[in-house]
Every structure is written in C-alpha cells, then in structure tokens.
Amino acid sequence: MKRTVAGSLCLVFAMAAGAADAMSCATPAPQAGRRLVWGDEFDGTALDQTKWRFRATMNSSDCTYTNDSRTARVEDGCLHLLVVPSGNPAKPQMLSRGIATHDTMAFRYGYLEMRGRVPFRHGAWPSFWMTATKQYRKSKWMAEIDIFEVFSSTNKVVYNLHKWAGKGQRAMLPHGEGHASRSFTFPDASKLNSEFHVYGFEWTPKEMSFWVDGKKYGSCPIDEAHDFSPSRFAGMDCFHDFQSIIFNNEIFTPGHGWCPEQFRITADDALPIEYWIDWVRLWQKDGEEIRLVKGEK
C-alpha cells in the first residue's frame, strides 16, 4: 500500500526527531511551512507525458538506450527503471534514457523529495539530480545539482555540485574543509536493495541541504562568499537559476567518459538492475517559485 502524503509527513517528522512514537510529529521537517505544489505518485499505467519526458541526459557508447517499457515503465504504483540484457554483443546492456522535466516543469527554492528503492550494487550508477532549465537560465555558467548518486556502492549515496562552461569545462565542489560531509552511509545495508527510503533536497537562497529519511546529513552555502571554483568559473549565481529534475539508472561501462576500473560492470554482474521510484513531491512556500514550462513562450 502506498503511503499517504500526511502519513509520509508524519513519519519524516518523527524520524527527524528520533521519536519512539512514529505518529508524534513533534519536530518540524523541511516541509513545515511549505505546501505541496507539484508531484507524481506514479499511480497510473504509463509515464505521465505532461510531467516527464525521455531525454539523453547521460550517454555511454557501448550501451543500448530505449524510450519504452523494456527499461522504463509505471507499475505497482512506482516508476520502474531497469537495466536488462540487450542481445547486442557490442552494446550488451539496455537501459532507459533520462526521465526529466526539462520540457514540463522547473522550480527555484523549496523542498524536493522522493521515495525510492535504489540499486546499491557493483557497477550501478543510479541518480536523482537537476540541471538549470535553459529557457529560464540567467547565469553565465550552468548548474548541476546531484541530489544523490550511487557510485557502484553497496551502502552509500553521495551529493555533488558542478558548474559547467562550454566544451565540457567544469568546476566541482571539492572535498575538504567545509565540504567533507558529502555522503550518507546507511547504518544497516543488509536489506538495502529491498527497502524504500526517502531522499530529500532543501534549497533556499542561502544554502542547499541534503536529507535521507528525515535526517539532514550535508549542506553547502550558495552565497558568493563560499565560491568553490577557479576564477574562470567565478560565482554561485548559477545555483539560483530555475532547475529541472532528472532520474537516471545508469551503469559504469568503458563507453562512458568517466568509468573507474573498480566501478566497471562486468559479465558476472547479474541483470536486471532495478530502480523503483514510489513518488516525487515538491513543497514550497511564498517566495519559492515554480514554472510549468509546457505552453509557455
């Protein structure tokens, strides 16, 4: 049975408080003071094309990509993304292109969350991320906000921030002083591949914060005083542009531009690789903005 919005809120409030009574709702969560303005419960029988589109957001030259139900479908109240055998020896794994809101919705500030069952296993690279929406972008640089990625891990998610210029040039938030807490390690990974967890992203004009199951585990200031890049990428204004949402169920293969040897999927890694997304919800208050892109000039 799917959680109701109210029930989910109550559980997240309780987990944030560390309360023994899961229905106490004693401690405010990031949704407090915000209202639900957009989302998808994935209760239908197909991907809602008014909310999501297939986009080539990542690419590997030795994978087969599809836009159909073999690798992306709505079932059992979830968006179900799969990596399956392709039958093509030159491109042996088949997976979905990115599922994105580039053409349908963009937002600026608020609390975005999703409940998902994420693949934590060797070779897997599932993600929940955002990029600046072209028609609303004002900054010189393009922002990329990786709410989480799983880098071929059995127990850990990582957040990353990037700034992009032309010809693939980029600056990445460095590890080190002030930015050390970039990952969340699950305390018990024994059943992680069969469990659903809630992943959240809180975005204000001052900072970005990252949450798992009602626990804030990391944050990054986005004011000019905390810039993290070389002078040619100066400024944090790109992290104040409107962003659109992306899901990928990628894998590490040699055909990717970046594929560490120890992450690389092999013939011994069993398929399918499955990523289940139960729901996505965007909460905002006055001053936090949303744009429904479709139909706008």
C-alpha positions as CSV (number, residue, x, y, z in Angstrom):
1,M,0.0,0.0,0.0
2,K,1.3,3.5,-0.8
3,R,1.9,6.0,1.9
4,T,-0.4,9.0,2.0
5,V,1.2,12.4,1.9
6,A,0.0,13.0,5.5
7,G,1.3,9.7,6.7
8,S,4.7,10.3,5.0
9,L,5.0,13.7,6.6
10,C,4.2,12.3,10.0
11,L,6.9,9.6,9.7
12,V,9.5,12.1,8.4
13,F,8.8,14.5,11.3
14,A,9.1,11.6,13.8
15,M,12.4,10.3,12.2
16,A,13.8,13.8,12.2
17,A,13.1,14.0,16.0
18,G,14.3,10.5,16.7
19,A,10.9,9.9,18.4
20,A,9.9,6.5,19.6
21,D,6.3,7.2,18.6
22,A,6.2,7.4,14.8
23,M,3.0,9.4,14.9
24,S,4.1,12.1,17.4
25,C,5.0,14.6,14.6
26,A,6.7,16.7,17.3
27,T,9.7,18.1,15.3
28,P,9.2,20.2,12.1
29,A,10.6,18.7,8.9
30,P,11.6,20.6,5.8
31,Q,8.0,20.5,4.6
32,A,6.9,22.6,7.6
33,G,5.5,26.0,6.4
34,R,5.5,24.7,2.8
35,R,2.7,23.4,0.7
36,L,2.7,20.7,-1.9
37,V,2.8,22.4,-5.3
38,W,3.9,19.6,-7.7
39,G,4.5,15.9,-7.8
40,D,3.8,12.4,-9.2
41,E,2.6,9.4,-7.2
42,F,3.1,7.1,-10.3
43,D,-0.4,5.6,-9.8
44,G,-1.2,5.3,-13.5
45,T,-0.3,2.7,-16.1
46,A,2.2,4.8,-18.1
47,L,4.6,7.7,-17.7
48,D,2.7,11.0,-17.5
49,Q,4.0,12.9,-20.5
50,T,2.7,16.2,-19.1
51,K,5.2,15.8,-16.3
52,W,8.1,13.8,-17.7
53,R,10.0,13.3,-21.0
54,F,12.8,10.9,-22.1
55,R,16.0,12.9,-22.5
56,A,19.6,11.9,-23.4
57,T,20.9,13.3,-20.1
58,M,23.8,10.8,-19.9
59,N,25.3,8.5,-22.5
60,S,27.6,5.6,-23.0
61,S,28.8,4.5,-26.5
62,D,28.6,0.8,-25.5
63,C,25.1,0.7,-24.1
64,T,21.7,0.4,-25.8
65,Y,19.2,3.2,-24.8
66,T,15.4,2.9,-25.2
67,N,12.4,5.1,-24.6
68,D,10.0,2.2,-24.0
69,S,8.6,-0.2,-21.3
70,R,11.5,-2.6,-21.6
71,T,13.6,-0.3,-19.4
72,A,11.1,2.3,-18.0
73,R,7.5,1.6,-17.0
74,V,4.9,2.6,-14.4
75,E,3.7,-0.4,-12.4
76,D,2.7,-1.2,-8.8
77,G,2.4,2.5,-8.1
78,C,6.0,3.2,-9.0
79,L,8.2,4.3,-11.8
80,H,10.3,1.3,-12.5
81,L,13.7,1.7,-14.3
82,L,15.6,-1.3,-15.4
83,V,19.0,-2.3,-16.9
84,V,18.5,-5.5,-18.9
85,P,20.4,-7.6,-21.5
86,S,20.2,-6.1,-25.0
87,G,21.1,-9.1,-27.0
88,N,23.7,-7.0,-28.9
89,P,27.3,-8.1,-28.0
90,A,28.6,-4.6,-29.0
91,K,26.2,-2.9,-26.6
92,P,25.2,-5.6,-24.2
93,Q,23.3,-3.7,-21.6
94,M,20.0,-2.0,-22.4
95,L,18.7,0.9,-20.2
96,S,16.4,3.9,-20.3
97,R,17.4,7.4,-21.3
98,G,17.0,10.0,-18.6
99,I,13.5,10.7,-17.2
100,A,13.3,14.5,-16.9
101,T,11.1,17.6,-16.5
102,H,13.2,19.8,-18.8
103,D,10.2,20.4,-21.1
104,T,7.5,20.4,-18.4
105,M,8.5,21.9,-15.1
106,A,11.2,24.0,-13.4
107,F,11.5,25.3,-9.9
108,R,13.6,27.6,-7.7
109,Y,13.8,27.0,-4.0
110,G,11.8,24.7,-1.8
111,Y,11.9,21.1,-0.6
112,L,12.0,18.3,-3.2
113,E,11.8,14.7,-2.1
114,M,11.3,11.2,-3.5
115,R,10.7,7.8,-2.1
116,G,12.7,5.1,-3.9
117,R,14.2,1.7,-3.8
118,V,17.6,2.3,-5.2
119,P,20.1,-0.3,-6.6
120,F,23.2,-0.5,-4.3
121,R,25.5,-2.8,-6.1
122,H,28.7,-3.1,-8.1
123,G,28.5,-1.4,-11.5
124,A,25.3,0.6,-10.7
125,W,25.2,4.4,-11.1
126,P,21.6,5.4,-10.2
127,S,21.0,9.1,-9.6
128,F,18.4,11.8,-8.7
129,W,19.6,15.2,-10.0
130,M,18.9,18.5,-11.5
131,T,20.2,20.9,-14.1
132,A,19.4,24.5,-15.0
133,T,16.4,24.9,-17.3
134,K,17.6,26.6,-20.5
135,Q,14.7,29.0,-21.1
136,Y,14.9,30.4,-17.5
137,R,18.7,30.4,-17.1
138,K,20.3,33.8,-16.3
139,S,23.8,32.8,-15.1
140,K,26.9,32.6,-17.2
141,W,27.5,29.1,-16.0
142,M,25.2,26.1,-16.0
143,A,24.5,24.5,-12.6
144,E,24.3,20.7,-12.0
145,I,23.0,19.6,-8.6
146,D,23.4,15.9,-7.9
147,I,20.9,15.3,-5.1
148,F,22.4,11.8,-4.9
149,E,24.4,9.4,-6.9
150,V,25.4,5.8,-6.1
151,F,28.9,5.1,-7.3
152,S,28.9,1.3,-7.5
153,S,28.4,1.2,-3.7
154,T,26.6,-1.3,-1.5
155,N,25.7,1.2,1.2
156,K,26.3,4.9,0.4
157,V,24.8,7.9,-1.5
158,V,26.8,11.0,-2.4
159,Y,25.7,14.5,-3.3
160,N,27.7,16.7,-5.7
161,L,27.6,20.3,-7.1
162,H,29.0,21.2,-10.5
163,K,29.3,24.4,-12.6
164,W,29.6,23.9,-16.3
165,A,31.0,26.1,-19.1
166,G,31.3,25.5,-22.8
167,K,33.2,22.5,-24.3
168,G,32.7,20.3,-21.3
169,Q,34.7,22.5,-18.9
170,R,33.5,22.3,-15.3
171,A,34.2,23.0,-11.7
172,M,33.2,20.6,-9.0
173,L,32.6,21.2,-5.3
174,P,35.8,19.9,-3.7
175,H,36.1,17.5,-0.8
176,G,38.0,19.1,2.1
177,E,37.4,21.7,4.8
178,G,33.8,22.8,4.9
179,H,32.7,20.2,2.4
180,A,33.7,16.9,4.0
181,S,30.2,15.6,4.7
182,R,29.2,14.8,1.2
183,S,27.9,11.3,1.7
184,F,25.4,9.3,3.7
185,T,26.2,5.8,4.7
186,F,23.3,3.6,5.7
187,P,23.9,2.0,9.1
188,D,22.4,-1.3,8.0
189,A,22.9,-2.3,4.4
190,S,21.8,-5.9,4.7
191,K,18.4,-5.3,3.2
192,L,19.1,-2.1,1.4
193,N,18.2,-3.4,-2.1
194,S,14.8,-4.4,-1.0
195,E,14.0,-1.2,1.1
196,F,12.4,2.1,0.2
197,H,13.9,5.3,1.6
198,V,13.1,9.0,1.3
199,Y,15.7,11.2,-0.3
200,G,15.3,15.0,0.1
201,F,16.8,18.2,-1.1
202,E,16.1,21.6,0.6
203,W,17.0,24.7,-1.4
204,T,16.9,28.2,0.0
205,P,18.5,31.5,-1.2
206,K,21.4,30.8,1.3
207,E,22.1,27.1,1.1
208,M,21.4,23.6,-0.3
209,S,20.8,20.8,2.2
210,F,20.6,17.0,1.6
211,W,18.4,14.6,3.5
212,V,17.9,10.8,3.9
213,D,14.9,9.5,5.9
214,G,14.3,12.9,7.6
215,K,18.0,13.3,8.6
216,K,20.0,16.2,7.1
217,Y,23.4,14.8,6.5
218,G,25.1,17.6,4.5
219,S,24.7,21.2,3.2
220,C,26.5,23.7,1.1
221,P,26.2,27.6,1.2
222,I,25.5,29.1,-2.1
223,D,26.3,32.8,-1.4
224,E,29.2,34.5,-3.2
225,A,31.4,34.3,-0.1
226,H,31.6,30.5,-0.4
227,D,32.5,30.1,-4.1
228,F,34.4,26.8,-4.8
229,S,35.9,27.2,-8.3
230,P,38.8,28.7,-10.2
231,S,38.4,32.3,-11.3
232,R,37.2,31.4,-14.8
233,F,34.1,29.9,-13.2
234,A,33.7,32.6,-10.5
235,G,30.3,33.0,-8.9
236,M,27.5,31.0,-7.3
237,D,24.6,32.6,-9.2
238,C,24.1,29.5,-11.3
239,F,22.7,27.8,-8.2
240,H,19.9,30.3,-8.1
241,D,18.6,29.6,-11.6
242,F,15.5,27.5,-12.2
243,Q,16.2,23.8,-12.2
244,S,14.6,20.7,-13.7
245,I,14.6,17.2,-12.3
246,I,16.3,14.1,-13.8
247,F,16.3,10.4,-12.9
248,N,18.9,8.0,-14.4
249,N,19.5,4.3,-13.9
250,E,23.0,4.4,-15.4
251,I,25.8,1.8,-15.2
252,F,29.6,2.1,-15.4
253,T,30.9,0.9,-18.7
254,P,34.1,1.7,-20.7
255,G,32.0,3.7,-23.1
256,H,31.3,6.4,-20.5
257,G,33.7,9.3,-20.4
258,W,34.3,8.5,-16.7
259,C,34.4,4.9,-15.6
260,P,36.8,4.0,-12.8
261,E,38.1,0.4,-13.2
262,Q,36.9,-0.7,-9.8
263,F,33.3,0.5,-10.6
264,R,33.0,-1.1,-14.0
265,I,30.2,-3.5,-14.6
266,T,31.3,-7.0,-15.7
267,A,29.7,-10.1,-17.2
268,D,29.5,-11.5,-13.7
269,D,27.2,-8.7,-12.5
270,A,23.6,-10.1,-12.8
271,L,20.9,-8.3,-14.6
272,P,18.3,-6.7,-14.2
273,I,19.4,-3.7,-12.2
274,E,16.2,-2.2,-10.9
275,Y,15.4,1.3,-9.6
276,W,11.9,1.9,-8.2
277,I,10.6,5.4,-7.5
278,D,7.4,5.4,-5.4
279,W,6.7,9.2,-5.6
280,V,8.2,12.6,-6.2
281,R,6.9,15.7,-4.3
282,L,7.8,19.4,-4.4
283,W,7.0,21.6,-1.4
284,Q,7.2,25.4,-1.5
285,K,6.2,28.5,0.5
286,D,5.7,32.1,-0.6
287,G,8.7,33.4,-2.5
288,E,9.7,29.9,-3.7
289,E,8.8,29.6,-7.4
290,I,7.6,27.0,-9.9
291,R,7.2,27.3,-13.6
292,L,5.1,24.8,-15.7
293,V,7.2,25.0,-18.8
294,K,4.8,23.4,-21.3
295,G,2.8,26.0,-23.3
296,E,5.0,29.0,-22.2
297,K,7.0,31.1,-24.6
